[in-house]
Amino acid sequence: MKLDDLVTRFSGTTENQRKAIFSTLFIAGNKLQTLFDSRIPEVSLKQFMLLSIIRQSQEQLTFTQLGNLLGCSRQNIKKLANVLMKKGFITICQSTYDTRAMCICPTEKVNDYFQNEFFRYQEELKYLFEIYTEEEIATLFTLLTKLYAGIENLEKRGSSR
């Protein structure tokens, strides 16, 4: 089966389009992870995303907070953190706000990495989005932001059951 066949098959009804969008998000996520894992030096895409969030944060974030931001469990963050700590990118320290919680603190290697290696990631992003106009990027950004609201809606529904 070809992609064009799937697009034709699922374009008929709103229900089919919902199914196709959901499938596309899953498949696109897997493809992007595979591509970037093979192209980003020294770290996986998940490790890279964790480092990006830590680097951009104005405050220390706990494993739980980072898991919520990345859409995964605290245990997954702990596994990523242990690998990054062994590579010298982070240290794991006790939260200054909650002594029961652990936080991830970037080392100088994170800054060096983003200054010296990040350009490769930026080049890949440029190629990924070069097929879009600025207006299409703005629309996609708006729609993906709205998707987060839908995910939160689904989470609330699940917690009320």
Legacy VTK file of the C-alpha trace (Angstrom):
# vtk DataFile Version 3.0
C-alpha trace
ASCII
DATASET POLYDATA
POINTS 161 float
0.000 0.000 0.000
1.224 3.471 -0.823
0.776 6.684 1.144
-1.424 8.176 -1.590
-3.737 5.174 -1.283
-4.053 5.701 2.461
-4.737 9.411 2.045
-7.510 8.662 -0.461
-8.946 5.926 1.731
-9.112 8.098 4.851
-10.172 11.425 3.319
-13.860 10.592 2.942
-15.272 11.269 6.414
-14.365 13.255 9.507
-14.173 10.027 11.515
-11.685 8.549 9.043
-9.700 11.784 9.033
-9.453 11.646 12.857
-8.096 8.101 12.599
-5.635 9.163 9.914
-4.437 12.172 11.933
-3.898 10.012 15.021
-2.009 7.394 12.997
0.043 10.069 11.269
1.104 11.609 14.595
2.248 8.227 15.855
4.101 7.303 12.658
5.639 10.771 12.253
6.902 10.667 15.846
8.549 7.304 15.243
10.106 8.411 11.956
11.431 11.641 13.446
12.919 9.788 16.406
14.625 7.287 14.111
15.979 10.021 11.834
17.238 12.291 14.590
18.665 9.444 16.668
20.899 8.628 13.720
21.846 12.253 13.035
22.269 14.008 16.366
25.777 13.319 17.659
26.313 11.759 21.087
22.696 11.830 22.342
19.334 10.357 21.347
16.437 12.627 20.381
14.767 12.009 23.745
17.990 12.874 25.572
18.350 15.955 23.383
14.804 17.101 24.162
15.424 16.641 27.886
18.631 18.669 27.661
16.818 21.376 25.679
14.107 21.743 28.308
16.618 21.771 31.164
18.722 24.354 29.375
15.743 26.622 28.631
14.212 26.414 32.094
14.613 29.361 34.423
14.318 27.083 37.461
15.221 23.600 38.605
12.707 21.025 37.418
11.976 17.754 39.177
11.841 14.404 37.393
8.042 14.534 37.655
7.837 18.040 36.178
10.158 17.051 33.333
8.089 13.930 32.688
4.947 16.057 32.427
6.641 18.423 29.988
8.002 15.616 27.805
4.879 13.480 28.050
6.495 10.518 29.780
6.844 9.043 33.244
9.157 10.096 36.033
10.880 6.716 35.640
11.609 7.414 31.957
13.144 10.764 32.897
15.274 8.992 35.507
16.563 6.529 32.879
17.385 9.356 30.459
19.042 11.318 33.265
21.229 8.397 34.311
22.563 8.028 30.760
23.144 11.783 30.434
24.905 11.853 33.807
27.270 9.069 32.688
28.029 11.125 29.565
28.799 14.177 31.722
25.917 16.387 30.537
24.067 16.683 33.844
24.207 16.109 37.554
21.298 14.875 39.612
20.727 16.932 42.718
18.156 17.399 45.444
15.506 20.029 44.774
15.979 23.278 46.655
12.161 23.567 46.859
11.277 20.004 47.916
13.860 17.867 49.703
12.018 14.690 48.658
12.372 15.508 44.950
15.367 15.148 42.663
16.270 17.637 39.945
18.511 17.623 36.922
21.201 20.282 36.734
23.096 20.908 33.485
26.873 20.842 33.468
29.122 23.048 31.366
29.163 20.235 28.791
25.521 21.067 27.946
26.422 24.636 27.020
29.417 23.436 25.019
27.251 20.873 23.250
24.599 23.410 22.255
27.201 25.942 21.137
29.227 23.451 19.089
26.792 20.733 17.953
23.348 22.343 17.981
23.795 23.813 14.506
23.437 20.290 13.059
20.050 19.943 14.700
19.010 23.370 13.435
20.036 22.392 9.892
17.926 19.239 10.114
14.927 21.279 11.296
15.415 23.674 8.412
15.256 20.775 5.922
12.236 19.280 7.683
10.213 22.480 7.344
11.553 23.921 4.090
8.526 22.581 2.193
6.193 24.872 4.182
5.408 28.532 3.696
5.640 30.850 6.699
1.836 30.951 6.798
1.631 27.146 6.806
4.141 26.973 9.654
2.075 29.478 11.642
-1.081 27.441 10.967
0.607 24.164 11.901
1.940 25.759 15.097
-1.573 26.920 16.013
-3.094 23.521 15.270
-0.449 21.606 17.221
-0.916 23.956 20.157
-4.620 23.198 19.986
-3.785 19.479 19.888
-2.212 19.892 23.342
-5.562 21.189 24.576
-7.190 18.067 23.123
-4.643 15.856 24.882
-5.322 17.648 28.175
-9.044 17.130 27.566
-8.425 13.411 27.051
-6.288 13.246 30.201
-9.029 14.921 32.262
-11.589 12.495 30.903
-9.370 9.572 31.856
-8.815 10.839 35.391
-12.563 11.357 35.966
-13.370 7.704 35.295
LINES 1 162
161 0 1 2 3 4 5 6 7 8 9 10 11 12 13 14 15 16 17 18 19 20 21 22 23 24 25 26 27 28 29 30 31 32 33 34 35 36 37 38 39 40 41 42 43 44 45 46 47 48 49 50 51 52 53 54 55 56 57 58 59 60 61 62 63 64 65 66 67 68 69 70 71 72 73 74 75 76 77 78 79 80 81 82 83 84 85 86 87 88 89 90 91 92 93 94 95 96 97 98 99 100 101 102 103 104 105 106 107 108 109 110 111 112 113 114 115 116 117 118 119 120 121 122 123 124 125 126 127 128 129 130 131 132 133 134 135 136 137 138 139 140 141 142 143 144 145 146 147 148 149 150 151 152 153 154 155 156 157 158 159 160
